[in-house]
């Protein structure tokens, strides 16, 4: 019989059959530091078309997904989904039902097109095209499913390049955007996460998202964008910082034309680092509009794909649940390269510079490279002094936060609060009816005295009752056969006095009731207070007489 060494005697214990050694488990297990990444691509979104000369090209999503698969990045992902479209009810979680119903019914060439122009800001920027409602449902559905996965803790990073349409308002289309999937996703995250940080690196101000959360401190919005008063949408000044409870929870970083890699990345890190530290978000939503790249059809910045990706990497390294969305970007060959590169960063995977062979090679000619040289189009109008002033101003506003806001669930939805108050009032009425019913069944000889009698001056104040609020002693029973001289109401029922454990003046004010300080006491309550004092005096007088006998 061969005696095998024990586990403590050798570095590895022996295999019973082959006399081999066990292998290290870490060779076969993913390191715990690797995040769980989910990728959402509604397959049909790249097939829609805004119009022949419209700058928004959903085909950029097809190019992006082709490059992602061509590089084999889908094999590095934990989940690769084609999510279901959002339902009408899900879209109405934020948007006006009449507006969503219009999107559902409108068709190219129908009479409703005129209504869209008059009521919902449809026009050249936001045209009616074939399949408009399905397009909105698909990209919004991707963002909603991604947000739910983050909220449930089943993924760490969720990517939906078809989302990020940040200009849409509650009941209005704007800036190529019809449904604001970002707001819908944030609302979903807020069901489970106390605080959500929204970051926007699109060249256009994220006005739709800021407007939706301008009055709350549970969502902080930070937008890096071009602002000169005329550039669309014309909002996002440095001093636009929220209002009411959301004061200083909307931060805007207005920039001028031509900002370069070094200036942009340095300012981004100097702003977002302290912001994350102060706000302490439970999750982050990052809108990666690629129209901030150089040579964009509608943009005026000089950012490279590397600089744009460095902002994404900086946010990812904070290891906070992250939802990454698309946005603007109108030179589609650069947009697809940028989002493919950022997908590799989120996966901690290096990809080669030459692009993979795909059916769309002609889009990337002549260089066929992941990082093309983006030629400067405009001069940099952002001097170091102006950027420093922006940085200092943002940090000063962060001082007003005084730490991350807590969520104590004190504010109830209006409908629920009204329902609870109604329930409390009904409960009080039921208690009053129960007390009246009980008093009707009590014989008149046993009902409490309500006639006020003089207090016996020879009775020691602390002999039985220290004062009228003392409830530690049992009340003496009413002598049998005594006449009822107490005050009764018009129905012949005795007015009930204050019993043990009941505060002076009746049942008292419960938490959440609408009673106001200084309100006049109703006549019925005054009768109760009078009967309480008479009952105590009569009982004390009866007790004094029994002691003298």
N, C-alpha and C positions, 0 to 999 in steps of 0.2 A: 504494500500500500504506500503510495507516494504522499508524503505530507507536504501540503502547500503552505507557503509562508502566509502569515496574516497580513491584513491591510496595513497595519502599523509597521510591519517589518520591511516593506519594500515601497518604492515610489509608486509602482502600479501593481494592482492585484492581477493574478493570472486568470486567463480564460480557461474554463474547465475543459473545453473540447480541444482547442488548438494550441494551448499553452502560449497564447499571444498576450499582448498588452492592450488595455483599453485606450482608445484615442481621446484626445482632448475635445470636449464638447464644443468649444468655441470655434472649431474649424467648420462646424456645420450649422451654427446658429448665427443669426444676424446680431451684431453688437447692439446692446441696449440703447446706445446713443443715436442710432439711425432712426430718423422719424418715419412714421407710416404716411405714405404719400398716396393720395387718390387723385385720379385724373378724370375729368368729366368732359365729354365731347358729344353734344347732340349732333348726330351725323348729318342731318338735313340742313343745318344752319348755313353751311357754305354754299348752298344752292340757290339762295334767295338773291334778288337783284333790286336795288333801289331805283335804278334808272341808268340810262346809257351814260350820261355825263355827271352823274352823282359821285362825289368823292368817296362815299362809304361803300366799300366792297366786301361783303361777307365772304367772298372767295378767299380772302386772306386766312380764314379759319381752316379751309381745306389745305392750303399750302403749309400752314403750321403743323397740322396733324400729320401730313405726309412726311415732313422732315423729322418729327418726333418718332414716328414709326421707322423711318429710314435709318435713323441713328440707333435704333433698338432700345430707345429709352422706355418704351412701354413694358419691356421685360424687367426693368428695374423698379417698376411701380408695384405697389401692393394691390391697388384696385384701378381698373381701367373701365370706366362706365360710359354707357350711352343712356342718360337719365330720361325719365318720362317727362312729358311736358307738364307745365304748371296748370292747375285747374282754374276755372274762373273764380272760385271762392278764394283760392290762394292769392290770386292777383288783387282781389278786393280787400285783402288784409291791409293794404295801404292805399290803393287807388280807388277813386270814386266809382261806384257801381255803374253810373250812367256812362262814364268814360269807357270803362271796360266793355260795356254792352255795345257802345259805338264801334270799338275796335273789332268786336266779334261780327258785327253786321255790315260794316263798310266794305265795298267792293270797287274795283277800278271802274270808272265811268258811271257809277250809280249816283242817284240824287243826294246821297249822304255825304259825298265829297264836299259839297258846298257847306254842309253843316260842320264838317271837320275844319274847314277854313275859318268859319265864323266863330266857332265855339272852342275848338281844341288845338289851335295854332298849327294846323296842317298847312303845308305849302311846299315851297321849293326845298327847304331843309328837311322837312318831314313829309314826304309824299305818300300817297296811297299806292301800294304795289301789291302784286298778286301774292297771296299767302301771308299777308302782314300779321294777322292775329296768331297764326301758327308759329311764325318766326318769333314773336314775343313770348309765346308760351314755352317754346323750346329753350331759349337762352335763359329765361327766368327760372325754368324748371331745373336747369343745371346748377344755378346758384343756390336755389332752395335746398336741393338734395345735398349739396356740398356743405351748406351751413348746418343741416341736421346731423350729418356725420361728425362734424366738429363738435357740436353740442353734446352728442352722445358719447364722445370720447373714443370713437372707433377709428379716427384718423387724426393725424397731427397737422398735415398740410393738405389742403384741397385746392385743386387748380381747375378753373373754368375760363378759358380764354374767350369764349363766346359772350361772357357777361361783362359787366363793368360799364353799362350805359348810364352814366351818372347825371345827365341833364334832365331826364323826364321828371315832371312834377306830378302831384296827386291827381290832377284832372286836366293834364295838358302835355302834349308832346313838345320836345325841344331838342335842338342840336343833334339831329339824327336819332334821337332816343324816344321810345314810345312807352316802355314799361321800365321802371327803375328797379332792376333786379337787385341792386346793392342795398337799397332800403329794405326790400323784402327779406334779404338774407340777414341783415342786421337785426331786424325784428325777430327773426327766428332764433338768432343767437341770444338775444336778450331774454328769451324764455328761460334760459339756464345760466347765462353768464351775467354777472353784475355789471361789468363795464366792457365796452367794445371800443377799440380805437380804429378809426378809419383814416387811411393814408392815401393820398391821390397824387401821382406823379405825371398825370396827363398835362399837356401844355395848357389845356383849358381848365378853368376853375370848376370844381365839383359842386356846382350850385344846387343841384337837385338834392343831393345827400345832405349838404349843410342845412338847407331850408327845412328838410324833414326833421332834423334833430337840433334845431336852433334853440330850443327852449328846455333842453334836458341836460343833466350832468352825467347820465349813464353812457352817453356816446360822445367821444371827442373826435372832431373832424380836423384833419390837417391837410391843407392843399398847397402844393407847389405849382405855380402856374404863371403864365404871362399876364401882366395887367398894365394897361395904359389908359383905361377908361373907354377905349373904343373896341378893343379886341373881345370877341365873343367869350363869355356871355356878358361882359361888362361889369361883373361883380368880383368880389374877393379882395377888397382893400385890406391893408394891414390892420386897420382899426375895426374891421367887422369881426366881432369876437363872441357873438351869442347874446342872449338877453334872458332876464329872469333867472331861473334856476340854472340855465345853461350859460351864464355869463363866464367868459374866458374858456369855454369848452369848444369853441370854434376858432381855430388858428389858421391864418392865411399868410402865405409866403409869396408876395407878389414880386415877380422878376421881369427884367427887360429882355430885349432881343439879344440873341447871340451868346448866351451864357455857355461856358465851356465845361469840360469834364471836371477839372480840378476844383473850380469854384462851386459847381453844383454839388458834387459829392461831399465836399468839406462842409458846406452849409447844411446839407441833408443830415449828415451825422451829428453835427453840432446842435441841430434842432430836435431830431428824433430821439437821440440818446436821453437828454433830460426829460423829454415829454413822456417817454415810456417809464422812466424812473418815477416821475411825479404821479402820473395817472394810474399806473399799475394795471394795465388792461387784462381782462380774462381771456380775450381773444383779439386778433387783429385782422382787419380786412384791408388788403393792399390792392389798389387799382393801378394797373401798370400800362396806362395809355402810352402807346409808342409814337404818338405824334410829337413828343418832346425830343425825338431823335433828330440829328442833323439831316438836311435834305428832305424833310417831310413835305408833302404837297401843301399842307395847310399850316405847318409849324414854322417857328423862327428861332429855335434853339440849335446849339451845335454839339449835342451830346452824342457820344459813340455808344455802340451796343454794350461795350465793356462797362462804361459808367452807369448806364441804365441798369445793367445787371448787378453792379456793385451795391446799388440801393436795395435791391431785392435780397441780396446775400446778407446785408447788414441787418435787415429786419428778421430774416430767417434765423440768424445766429442768436437771437434772444430766446429761442426755444419756447415761444408762446404759440398756442393754436392759431394757425394762419390760413386765411382764405385768400387766394390769389386770383384776381380777375383781369380781364383784358380792358378794353376801352377804345380810345381813339387810335389813329394810325392810318395814314392814307397813301403812303408809298408801300404797297403791300409786300414787295420783295424784302424790304427791310423789317417790316412788322413781323413777318413769319420767322425771319432769322433771329430777331430779338427774343421773341417768346419761346423759340426752341432753345436758345442758349440759356434763358432763365429757367426753363424746365430742367435742364441739366444741372443747374446750380441748386435747385430745390431738391434734386435727387442725389446731390454730392457725387456727381459723375462727370468725368472729363470726356469731352467729345472732340474728335479731330477737326482741324480747320477746314479741310475740303468737305463740301456738302455731299450727302449720299446721293446715289443715282435714283431719281424719281421721274414720274411722267411729266413733271413740271420743270425740267431743267432749264428750259428757255427763259423762265422768269428770272433766273439768277445769273444769266450771262452778263458780261464775259468772264467774271472772276470765279464764279461758283465757289465762293468762300463764305464761311460763317461770319467773319468780321470784315466786311468790306471797308475800304477807306471812305469815310463820309466827308466830302469836301465842304468847307465852310461856305455858307451862303451869305451870312450877314456878320457885321462886326459886333463884338461883345460890348454892350452898353452898360454892363453891370460892373461898376468899379468896386474896389475892396472896401471903401468907406460905406457905400450904400448897403453892401451885404453884411457888414459888421453891425450897422444900425438895425437891420432886420433881425439879426441873431440876438442882439441885446434886447430888443423890444419883445421878442418871443419869450425869452427867459424871464423878463420882468412879469409878463402875464402869467407864466407858470407859477410864480410866487403866490398869486392869489388863490391857487387851488387849495393850498393848505392840506396837502395829502390827498390820497385817492378818496373819492366820495364813497360812503357806505350805502348799502341798500338794505333798509329795514322793513321794506314792504308796508310802509305806513299809508301810502296813497292807494286807494282802491279805485278800480274803474267806476265811472259815474253810475252806470246801471247797477253794479253790484252794491255800491254804497247806499243807493236809494232803496234797493231791495232789503238790505239789512235794517235800515231805519224803519221801514214799513213793518218788518217782522217784529222788531222790538216794540213798536206801538201796539201791534196786534197782541203781543204777549202781555203787555201791561193791561190792555182792555180785558183779556181773558182772566187775568188774576183778579181784577176788580169784580167781574161777574161772579167768579168763584167765591169771593169773600161775601158778596151780597147773598148768594144762594145759601151759604153756610149760616149766616145770621138769621135768615128766614126760618131755618129749622131749629134755632135755639129758643127755648121758652123765654117769655118776657121776664120771668123772675130771675133768670140766670144771666141776662144781658148786663153788660158793664154799666156802672153809674156814669152819667155825663154831667150831672148838676155840680157846679162848683160850690164847695163848702169852705169856710175859713179853716186855715191850718191851725192845729192845736198849738198854742204858744208854749205849753208845758212839755211838748214832745221834743225829745232831743233830735237834732237834725241828723245826727249820724247813727241813730238807734236802728233805723230800718232802711231808709233811703238817704244816701248822702246828698243827692240832688235828683233832679228829674231825669238825669241821663243814666242813673245807676240801674243796671239790669242784671246784677249778680244774684239777687234773691228771688225766691219764688213768690209770685203774687198770691196773697190770701184769697181764698174762695169767697164768693159773695154769700152772705147769710141767706139761708132758705127763707122764703116767704117775704123777702124784702120787696118793697114796691119799686117799680121802675120809674124813676123820676128823671132819667137822662133825656137828653135832647134827641128827638127822632126826626127823620126826614118826612117828607110829605106822603110817603108810602107806608109809614108806620114802622120802618126798619131803623134800628138804632145805628147811629153813626159809629163806625169802628174806630177805636183809639189806637195809639201806638203800642204794639206788642213787643215782646222780647226780640231783640235783634233787628228791630225796624227803626231806622233813624227818624229823628224828629221831622215831622212834616210829611210822612208817608213813606213810600218805597224808595225815595231818593232818586238821584239822577244817575243812570247807568252810563258807562263809557260809550261814547259815540252818539249820545242823545243830543237833541237840538235845543235843550233848555239854555236860556241865557241868564248871565248874572245880572241881577237887578230887575228881573221880570216880576210883575205883580203876582201875588199869591191868589189863586182862584178862590171863589167863595167856598167851594166844597173843601178845599185844603184848610181854609181858616176854621171851618167847622170841626175838622179833624183835630187841629191843634187845640181848639177850645175843649173838645171832649177829652183829650189826653190829660190836660191839667186838672179837669174836674174829676176824672176817674182816679187819679193819684191822690187828690185831696180827700175824696170820699173814703177811699180805702184806708188812708192814714187815720181818719177820724174814727172809723169802725174799729181799727186795731187799738186805738187809745181807750175807747169805751170798754173793750173786752178786758184790758189790763186793769182798769179801775175796779171792775166788778170782781 
